[in-house]
Amino acid sequence: MTDAEIQPRSNVELPWIRNARFDFFFIFGLLALSCITGAVILLEPSLFYPILVIDLWFLGYHHVISTYTRICFDKESYAEHKSLLFVLLPAVIVGTLGVVWIFGLWVVVTIYFYWQWYHYTRQSWGISRAYRGKDREALYENGWLDQGIFYSIPVFGIISRSAEQHPTFIGMELWSFPVPSMVADVSGYIAVALLTYWVLARFVAAKEGRLAAVHTMYLLTHFTIFYLAYVATSDITLGWLMINIWHNAQYILFVWMFNNKRFGKGVDKDAKFLSYISQDGRLWLYMLVCVAITGVIYWGVLRAIDWLFFAGLSATIVLYQIVNFHHYIVDSKIWKLRKPDLQKTLDLES
């Protein structure tokens, strides 16, 4: 390593995934939004459902639609991922309806509760890899230690929630794994030990002038939101809403940034629409388009299902989970940062 490489870096040289303004809002602004939401609901519980509706229509459904900007908004992506639409989606529909028909709605709710935790954690892991890939100084730990530190709070959180044995989740029947409280306590001690090591390692790195500041800032917010959502809040649904807002907004911004980098040279003749709304200064247009598509698709499908097959809340929940489950699987396929094309677009170290 040369002398230039070990010199402390100024703020101007920090390896943002986009730029200082975007990254600061992405890292700290979204966490603040979640915390403010939780505080508002604690002060005025009657606002929970209005805020939930806003989250669903302007972030939740919108973030699912953002997925489709990656797989079917241009010819190249559609050709690569069309099986995710025409093979995977029907399979998810049949599978979800089959589970509801045979076992009941509570099974789907339970699957969602645990799968959404895993999905949120994996998304955050991918984003942390993006920050790590932008900065060689972020290579503090590797292998199992690296993953153990990252997953320590999320795992502690979901084990704690299971040990609490909540009978309902978002007003619906929930079954939780029967985890003894002692197991939750032990997972908490392990998490504290790993985080203590992580903090000490960061202090040493800072003292030596090699602290990966941006990566460290992101991990701090990662630990914070998972702790607040799964441990600090006694209300399982409020905790979910807080991390759901963080997750949804995070995904929307990351996908737009990816598309913006992908079409950084300007409007692409083979992807005119997507490349146009992904240009600098058009984040508002990208979001407006996704919200408009959200309104048409969700409102139209819900009305059709309600008219043809079901009535009331059950149909809505089944539809949401079909879309969610499909979205979870699609994301696991299209956002593998070890893929050379993704690394190239995001300008990451391999």
C-alpha positions in Angstrom: 0.0 0.0 0.0 1.5 3.4 -1.0 1.8 6.5 1.2 -1.0 8.1 -0.8 -3.3 5.2 0.0 -2.9 5.4 3.7 -3.4 9.2 4.0 -6.6 10.3 5.8 -9.2 11.4 3.3 -11.1 14.6 3.3 -14.9 14.8 3.1 -14.7 15.7 -0.6 -13.1 12.4 -1.4 -15.6 10.2 0.5 -16.7 7.3 -1.7 -20.5 8.0 -1.9 -22.6 5.7 -4.0 -24.0 8.8 -5.7 -23.1 12.1 -4.0 -23.0 13.6 -0.6 -26.5 15.1 -0.8 -28.2 11.9 -2.0 -26.3 9.6 0.4 -26.9 11.7 3.5 -30.6 11.7 2.8 -30.5 8.0 1.9 -28.6 7.1 5.1 -29.9 9.5 7.7 -33.0 11.1 6.2 -34.9 7.8 5.7 -34.0 6.7 9.3 -35.3 10.1 10.6 -38.5 9.6 8.6 -39.1 6.2 10.2 -38.3 7.5 13.7 -40.5 10.6 13.3 -43.4 8.4 12.1 -43.0 6.1 15.1 -43.0 9.1 17.5 -46.0 10.6 15.9 -48.0 7.4 16.2 -46.9 7.0 19.8 -48.2 10.5 20.6 -51.4 10.1 18.6 -52.3 6.4 18.1 -55.3 7.3 16.0 -53.0 8.3 13.2 -51.7 4.8 12.7 -54.1 3.7 9.9 -54.0 7.0 8.0 -50.2 6.8 8.0 -50.3 3.1 7.0 -52.5 4.0 4.0 -50.0 6.7 3.0 -47.1 4.3 3.4 -48.8 1.6 1.3 -49.9 3.9 -1.6 -46.9 6.2 -1.8 -44.1 3.9 -0.7 -45.2 0.2 -0.4 -46.9 -0.3 -3.7 -44.6 2.2 -5.3 -41.5 0.3 -4.3 -42.9 -2.9 -5.8 -43.6 -1.1 -9.0 -40.0 0.1 -8.9 -39.0 -3.6 -9.2 -40.7 -3.8 -12.6 -38.7 -0.9 -13.9 -35.8 -3.3 -13.6 -37.3 -6.2 -15.4 -39.8 -5.0 -18.0 -39.5 -1.3 -18.7 -36.9 -1.8 -21.6 -36.3 -4.4 -24.2 -33.0 -5.7 -22.8 -34.3 -6.1 -19.3 -37.6 -7.7 -20.5 -35.7 -10.2 -22.6 -33.5 -11.2 -19.7 -36.2 -11.4 -17.1 -39.4 -12.3 -18.9 -39.5 -15.7 -17.2 -39.9 -13.9 -13.9 -43.2 -12.5 -15.2 -44.6 -15.4 -17.2 -43.4 -18.4 -15.2 -42.6 -17.3 -11.7 -45.6 -15.0 -11.2 -48.3 -17.6 -12.1 -46.5 -20.1 -9.8 -46.6 -17.6 -6.9 -50.3 -16.9 -7.5 -51.1 -20.6 -7.5 -48.9 -21.4 -4.5 -50.3 -18.5 -2.4 -53.9 -19.3 -3.2 -53.3 -22.9 -2.5 -51.9 -22.2 0.9 -54.9 -20.0 1.8 -57.3 -22.6 0.5 -55.7 -25.5 2.4 -54.4 -24.0 5.6 -56.1 -20.6 6.0 -55.1 -16.9 5.8 -53.0 -17.1 9.0 -50.4 -19.2 7.3 -49.8 -16.5 4.7 -49.7 -13.8 7.3 -47.1 -15.8 9.3 -45.0 -16.5 6.1 -45.2 -12.7 5.3 -44.0 -11.8 8.8 -40.9 -13.9 8.7 -40.2 -13.4 5.0 -40.5 -9.6 5.1 -37.9 -9.6 8.0 -35.5 -11.7 5.9 -36.2 -9.6 2.8 -35.6 -6.3 4.6 -32.4 -7.7 6.1 -31.1 -9.0 2.7 -31.8 -5.7 1.0 -29.9 -3.8 3.7 -27.1 -6.4 3.3 -26.9 -5.7 -0.4 -26.8 -1.9 0.1 -24.1 -2.3 2.7 -22.1 -4.3 0.1 -22.5 -1.5 -2.3 -21.0 1.0 0.2 -18.3 -1.5 1.0 -17.6 -2.0 -2.7 -17.1 1.7 -3.1 -14.3 1.8 -0.5 -11.4 -0.5 0.0 -11.0 0.8 3.5 -14.4 -0.9 4.4 -12.7 -4.3 4.2 -12.5 -4.6 8.0 -13.8 -8.1 8.6 -14.5 -10.9 6.2 -16.4 -14.1 6.1 -18.4 -15.3 9.0 -17.3 -12.4 11.3 -18.4 -9.8 8.8 -21.8 -11.4 8.4 -22.2 -12.2 12.1 -21.8 -8.5 13.0 -24.2 -7.4 10.3 -26.9 -9.9 11.1 -26.5 -9.7 14.9 -29.3 -7.1 15.6 -31.7 -8.4 12.9 -31.4 -11.9 14.2 -31.8 -10.8 17.8 -34.8 -8.8 16.8 -36.7 -11.6 15.0 -35.9 -14.0 17.9 -37.2 -11.5 20.4 -40.4 -11.0 18.5 -40.9 -14.7 18.3 -40.3 -15.1 22.0 -43.0 -12.4 22.7 -45.6 -14.6 21.0 -47.8 -11.9 19.6 -51.2 -13.3 18.7 -51.9 -10.8 15.9 -49.9 -8.8 13.3 -51.4 -5.8 11.5 -54.7 -6.9 13.0 -54.5 -10.5 11.6 -53.9 -13.8 13.3 -50.2 -14.6 13.6 -48.4 -17.8 14.6 -44.8 -17.4 15.9 -42.1 -19.9 16.4 -42.1 -21.0 20.1 -38.8 -19.5 21.1 -37.9 -19.5 24.9 -37.1 -16.1 26.3 -33.7 -17.4 27.4 -32.8 -18.0 23.7 -33.7 -14.4 23.0 -31.6 -13.2 25.9 -28.6 -15.2 24.7 -29.0 -13.8 21.1 -29.0 -10.3 22.6 -25.8 -11.0 24.5 -24.1 -12.3 21.3 -25.3 -9.2 19.4 -23.9 -6.9 22.1 -20.5 -8.7 22.0 -20.3 -8.5 18.2 -21.3 -4.8 18.1 -18.8 -4.0 20.8 -16.1 -5.6 18.7 -17.4 -3.6 15.7 -17.3 -0.3 17.5 -13.8 -0.9 18.9 -12.5 -1.9 15.4 -14.0 1.4 14.0 -12.2 3.4 16.7 -8.9 1.7 15.8 -9.5 2.4 12.1 -10.3 6.0 12.8 -7.2 6.4 14.9 -5.1 5.0 12.1 -6.8 7.3 9.5 -8.4 4.5 7.6 -12.0 4.7 8.7 -14.5 3.9 6.0 -16.8 6.7 7.1 -19.7 6.2 4.6 -19.9 2.5 5.1 -19.7 3.0 8.9 -22.5 5.5 8.8 -24.7 3.2 6.9 -24.2 0.3 9.3 -25.0 2.5 12.2 -28.4 3.3 10.7 -28.9 -0.4 9.8 -28.3 -1.5 13.4 -30.5 1.4 14.7 -33.6 0.7 12.6 -33.6 -3.0 13.2 -33.2 -2.5 16.9 -36.1 0.1 17.0 -38.4 -2.0 14.9 -37.9 -5.4 16.5 -36.6 -4.8 20.0 -37.3 -1.3 21.3 -40.9 -1.1 20.3 -43.4 -3.2 22.2 -46.0 -2.9 19.5 -45.2 -5.5 16.8 -47.2 -3.6 14.1 -45.7 -0.2 14.9 -42.3 -1.7 14.7 -43.1 -3.2 11.3 -44.5 0.1 10.0 -41.3 1.9 11.0 -39.0 -0.4 9.2 -41.4 -0.9 6.3 -41.2 2.9 5.6 -37.4 2.8 5.8 -37.2 -0.3 3.5 -39.7 1.0 0.9 -38.2 4.5 0.6 -34.7 3.0 0.5 -35.6 0.6 -2.4 -37.3 3.3 -4.4 -34.2 5.6 -4.2 -31.7 2.9 -4.8 -33.5 1.6 -7.9 -33.8 5.1 -9.3 -30.1 5.7 -8.6 -29.2 2.4 -10.4 -31.3 3.4 -13.4 -29.8 6.9 -13.4 -26.3 5.4 -13.5 -27.2 2.9 -16.1 -28.4 5.7 -18.4 -25.8 8.2 -17.3 -24.9 9.0 -20.9 -28.4 10.3 -21.7 -31.6 8.9 -23.2 -31.1 5.5 -24.7 -33.0 4.8 -28.0 -33.6 1.2 -26.8 -35.1 2.3 -23.5 -36.4 5.7 -24.3 -39.1 5.9 -21.6 -37.1 4.5 -18.7 -33.9 6.3 -19.6 -35.8 9.6 -19.9 -37.4 9.5 -16.4 -34.1 8.3 -14.9 -32.0 11.3 -15.9 -30.6 13.8 -13.4 -33.3 16.1 -12.0 -36.1 13.8 -12.9 -36.4 11.8 -9.7 -39.8 13.5 -9.2 -41.0 12.4 -12.6 -39.8 8.8 -12.0 -41.7 8.7 -8.7 -44.8 10.3 -10.3 -44.8 7.7 -13.0 -44.5 4.8 -10.5 -47.2 6.3 -8.3 -49.5 6.6 -11.3 -48.9 3.0 -12.4 -49.4 1.9 -8.8 -52.8 3.6 -8.7 -54.0 2.0 -11.9 -52.7 -1.5 -11.2 -53.6 -1.9 -7.6 -56.9 -0.2 -7.7 -57.9 -2.0 -10.9 -56.9 -5.5 -9.8 -58.4 -5.0 -6.3 -61.7 -4.0 -7.8 -61.7 -6.9 -10.3 -60.9 -9.5 -7.6 -63.4 -8.0 -5.2 -66.1 -8.2 -7.9 -65.3 -11.6 -9.3 -64.2 -13.8 -6.4 -63.9 -12.4 -2.9 -65.2 -9.6 -0.8 -63.6 -7.5 1.9 -60.2 -7.6 3.6 -59.2 -11.2 2.9 -59.0 -10.7 -0.9 -56.9 -7.6 -0.4 -54.5 -9.4 1.9 -54.1 -12.3 -0.5 -53.4 -9.9 -3.4 -50.8 -8.0 -1.4 -49.0 -11.1 -0.4 -49.0 -12.5 -3.9 -47.3 -9.3 -5.1 -45.0 -9.2 -2.1 -43.9 -12.9 -2.4 -43.2 -12.4 -6.1 -41.3 -9.2 -5.5 -39.2 -10.9 -2.8 -38.1 -13.7 -5.2 -37.5 -11.4 -8.1 -35.3 -9.2 -6.0 -33.2 -12.2 -4.9 -32.6 -12.8 -8.6 -31.9 -9.4 -10.0 -29.9 -7.7 -7.3 -26.9 -10.0 -6.9 -24.0 -7.5 -6.6 -21.5 -10.1 -7.5 -22.8 -9.8 -11.1 -20.2 -8.0 -13.2 -22.8 -5.8 -14.9 -24.2 -4.6 -11.6 -20.8 -3.8 -10.3 -19.9 -1.9 -13.5 -23.1 0.2 -13.3 -22.7 1.0 -9.7 -18.9 1.5 -10.1 -18.0 -1.0 -7.4 -14.9 -2.9 -6.6 -15.3 -6.6 -7.3 
